[in-house]
């Protein structure tokens, strides 16, 4: 992703720009391109970063989202001196974004447009730096496919290549037929422009164009409409008449129309060193002073947007305390928890009302004492008054709804007890004017005993359910019905293995263990470099000759001679990696592959094709235990 500002360096955010992306507060707009906008932000520690937010048109395309997620995952593996590392990303949100380190420097396109062509030494240092960056990018299984001056930033200690592989996510999506342009025709390779074929050699062609553009100040295939430029790239030779003599060997070879005739990146670096009078060493003086001044300008970063202070919670207005009505039987005291929201407030009682229906004589309210300590029945706190004598009603005592428990009761004045009583009155009369005493309640000893026994039984059941397989030691027969129902529901028998013999995997193909049988498939784009999303892949770099055997959807372990390949072994080994060099494998080598989907596979390497075969392939035997490792899904 790009962190190169346009002519305005740091542009203020507009009304349609987001204020925050993925938790990062945006400070300025750095630029915009065919795939989205680039913003300046800061990490919590204050380091500047560049955040590229993908355009909504791409976000709505499911194929783009799938490829963007793959490319971001691959880009996170790129850690080179001449690349901007990926810091953070979100590929599944409403609008995907990608954050990289901010590079305080102009793009090569901006520097040439403003200051003209660069001197030969700067061109050579730029070329070797970009070549090193491409070497790391290709090593991660990525072809840049959109290498151009706008994607090369000029830092104080050398160039930085950005946006590697991201254009692939937009290639061949539904938007390519709607006029959305992603690549730059002037820097495409002939095979890319004519047939859409992309290999590491495609980036080498673009590198030759960049070197010539930096030294001349213009494209070697001219300007004009896109179709005219593409025609010249495919059918005509570049115009190198203005190119300095020292640069001709490297540029001429890089711009070979046949990809097989182009040099490797190692050869590009050797040609550049041979063209230089002094050893090429990156340093503070690698750029002309005028261009270096643009770096200083971009170091004067705008301050990060301040985080707004937290807003106090909105509290509904309440009536002043002086106007609050007297406490009712359903109000709570300040020391009590708030009542449940579903309990509506009770209406205020009418004057003279008591729960027993007997009016109480007006008295001066005494301060509410603390309730008696729990477990101390029969105690009479100080401050109680003796009610006036009254006649026992001849009719049955009326019943009243049971009020809220004591912790929901308001402050109250404890009533005094009728002489002769040694126990407190019924609970429902506390806090109100006294009335006739309720008849004594019968003791419920039987209910207490039954409740105690039931609680003990429930406790034993719960404790038993927590013991695996119904035993205190976690033992028990998993296959029999003697274990607990909980333990038997959590244990699943191991799946039966399924074997596949003699599977031939061509170079740059992958397969999925869920398929029956697993069939090697080429990356959908037909790109020469993958590491897509396969459970197992075989990748051969035609540029460097590297051959890799690995997984992009899990982890693998190469077993040694003392380890017998089995499901138990694959579950226990922990020497995890993602890929192996083919030179590490011989006939009979066994590799455990644990996919994120939970499938465990024992892959036995058998052979590989000869070096003279036009299409390289390897032969493997597979033993697959599907859904054998639930932990792999976490």
Buried (B, 14 or more C-beta within 10 A) or exposed (E): BBBBBBEEBBBEBEEEBBEEBBEBBBBBBBBBBBBBBBBBBBBEEEEBBBBBBBBEBBBEBEBBBBBBBBBBBBBBBBEBEBBBEBBBBBBEEEBBBBBBBBBBBBBBBBBBEEBEBBEBBBBBBBBBBBBBBBBBBBBBBBBBBBBBBBBBBBBBEBBBBBBBBBBBBBBBBBBEEEEBEBBBBBBBBBBBBBEBBBBBBBBBBBBBBBBBBBBBBBBBBBEEEBEEBBBBBBEEEBBBEEBBEBBEBBBBBBBBBEBEEBBBBEBBBBBBEEBBEEEBEBEEEBBBEEBBEBBEEBEEBEEBBEEEEEEEEEEEEEEEEEEEEEBEBBBBBEEBEEBEEEEEEEEBEEEEBBBBEBEBEEEEEEEBBEBBEEEEEEEEEEEBBEBEEEEEEEEEBEEEEEBBEEEBBBBBBBBBBBEEEEEBBEEBBBBBBBBBBBEEEEEEEEEEEEEEEEEEEEEEEEEEEEBBBBBEEEEBEBEEEEBBEBBBEEEEEEBEBBEBEEBBBBBBBBBBBBEEEBEBBBBEBEBBBBBBBBBBBBBBBBBBEBBBBBBBBBBBBBBEEEBEBBBEBBBEBEEEEBBBEBEEBEEEBBBBBBBBBBBBBBBBBBBBBEEEEEEBBBBBBBBBBBBBBEEBEE
